[in-house]
Amino acid sequence: MAKHSLHTPLIIASITASSILSGFLTTFSYVTIPGFLAVPDLPESTLLSIWKQLYYRGFHLSPPLAVFSGSCCFINAYIASKHHSTNSTVSRLLLAGCLMVGILPYTGLIVAPGNRIMMRRRKELVDENSRAVGQESKERGLESRERVRRWGRLNWGRVVLPLAGAFVAWTTAW
């Protein structure tokens, strides 16, 4: 493998951004979601309002980090191909980049349908000023808790993809 043709700062930036992204997403599934689901009588409107805040924070941070880290790998693959690196090196960098940006289609196809359901339910319960406008029921509250729990499980896929990309980039470069 012609490692000398790799642009090391791009690899480091890519691995760093992917690691930050994976760590950030891990806190959702391992710390935050279980933390507020541990409150047994948390009203459904409160549960969905907390989830909405998590969702928007992740929405503003995750895609830019994924695109940045993947782009670094794609640029590095291009540089490596111009320096006549092996096809294996170029392919591995392309794979790393695809894994890193893979959270975008994964989210759109796997996670987003549940997001839309939870957003609609929250709108039924509270207005834009977080004032109650709808009636909560125990049955619907249990459904929402299960949706949030499922969201936390599905989020692990978004942890693994950029982390796997960082691993492939790392093993390609060193």
C-alpha positions in Angstrom: 0.0 0.0 0.0 1.4 3.4 -1.0 0.7 5.1 2.3 3.0 8.0 1.4 0.4 9.2 -1.2 -2.2 9.7 1.5 -2.9 13.1 2.8 -2.5 12.5 6.6 -4.2 15.7 7.8 -7.4 14.7 5.9 -7.3 11.2 7.4 -6.8 12.6 10.9 -9.7 15.2 10.4 -11.9 12.4 9.0 -11.2 10.0 11.9 -11.6 12.8 14.5 -14.9 14.0 13.1 -16.3 10.5 12.8 -15.2 9.7 16.4 -16.8 12.9 17.7 -20.0 12.0 15.8 -20.1 8.4 17.1 -19.4 9.6 20.7 -22.1 12.2 20.5 -24.6 9.7 19.2 -23.6 7.2 21.8 -24.6 9.5 24.6 -28.2 9.6 23.2 -28.6 5.8 23.2 -26.5 4.9 26.2 -27.1 7.9 28.6 -29.8 10.3 27.7 -32.7 8.1 26.4 -32.4 5.5 29.2 -32.1 8.4 31.7 -35.4 10.0 30.9 -37.2 6.7 30.2 -36.2 5.7 33.8 -38.7 8.3 35.1 -41.8 6.1 35.4 -44.6 8.8 35.4 -43.1 11.2 32.9 -46.0 12.7 31.0 -46.1 11.9 27.3 -46.0 15.5 26.3 -42.8 16.0 28.4 -41.3 12.8 27.0 -41.9 13.9 23.4 -40.7 17.4 24.1 -37.4 16.2 25.5 -37.0 13.8 22.6 -37.7 16.7 20.2 -34.9 18.7 21.7 -32.5 15.7 21.3 -33.7 15.2 17.7 -33.0 18.8 16.7 -29.6 19.0 18.4 -28.6 15.8 16.6 -30.1 17.1 13.4 -28.0 20.2 13.5 -24.7 18.4 14.4 -24.8 15.0 12.9 -25.2 15.6 9.1 -22.4 18.2 8.9 -20.0 16.0 10.8 -20.9 13.0 8.6 -20.5 14.9 5.4 -17.2 16.5 6.5 -15.7 13.2 7.6 -16.8 11.4 4.5 -15.7 14.2 2.2 -12.2 14.0 3.7 -12.0 10.3 2.8 -13.4 11.0 -0.7 -10.8 13.7 -1.3 -8.1 11.5 0.1 -9.2 8.7 -2.3 -8.9 11.1 -5.2 -5.5 12.3 -4.1 -4.4 8.7 -3.6 -5.6 7.7 -7.1 -3.7 10.6 -8.7 -0.5 9.4 -6.9 -1.0 5.9 -8.3 -1.8 4.3 -5.0 -3.1 0.7 -5.1 -6.8 0.2 -6.0 -7.1 -1.3 -2.5 -6.1 2.0 -0.9 -8.5 4.0 -3.0 -11.3 1.5 -2.5 -10.8 1.4 1.3 -10.9 5.2 1.5 -14.1 5.2 -0.6 -15.6 2.6 1.7 -14.6 4.6 4.8 -16.3 7.7 3.3 -19.5 5.8 2.4 -19.7 4.4 5.9 -19.2 7.9 7.4 -22.0 9.5 5.3 -24.1 6.3 5.6 -25.9 7.8 8.6 -27.7 10.1 6.3 -29.6 7.4 4.2 -29.8 5.2 7.3 -31.6 8.0 9.2 -33.8 8.8 6.2 -34.9 5.3 5.6 -34.8 3.6 9.0 -35.2 6.3 11.7 -37.1 9.1 10.1 -40.5 7.3 9.8 -40.6 7.0 13.6 -39.4 10.6 14.0 -42.4 11.8 11.9 -44.8 9.8 14.1 -43.4 11.2 17.3 -43.4 14.8 15.9 -47.1 14.5 14.9 -48.0 13.1 18.3 -46.2 15.9 20.1 -48.1 18.4 17.9 -51.4 16.8 19.1 -50.3 17.3 22.7 -48.6 20.7 22.8 -48.5 23.9 20.8 -45.4 25.8 19.7 -45.2 27.5 23.2 -45.2 24.0 24.9 -48.7 24.6 26.2 -51.0 21.6 26.5 -53.6 21.4 23.7 -54.4 17.7 23.5 -55.4 15.0 25.8 -52.9 12.4 27.0 -53.8 8.8 27.5 -52.0 6.0 29.3 -52.1 3.8 26.2 -50.7 6.5 23.9 -48.1 7.4 26.5 -46.9 3.8 26.5 -46.8 3.8 22.7 -44.7 7.0 22.7 -42.3 5.5 25.4 -41.8 2.5 23.2 -41.2 4.7 20.1 -38.6 6.6 22.0 -37.0 3.4 23.3 -37.0 2.0 19.7 -35.4 5.3 18.5 -32.6 4.8 21.0 -32.0 1.3 19.7 -32.0 2.4 16.0 -29.6 5.2 16.9 -27.0 2.6 17.6 -26.8 2.1 13.8 -25.8 5.7 13.5 -23.1 5.1 16.1 -21.6 2.1 14.3 -21.5 3.5 10.7 -19.1 6.5 11.3 -17.1 4.5 13.8 -16.7 1.7 11.2 -15.7 4.3 8.7 -13.1 5.7 11.0 -11.7 2.2 11.6 -11.4 1.6 7.9 -9.7 5.0 7.3 -7.3 4.4 10.2 -6.3 0.9 9.1 -5.8 2.2 5.5 -3.6 5.0 6.6 -1.5 3.2 9.2 
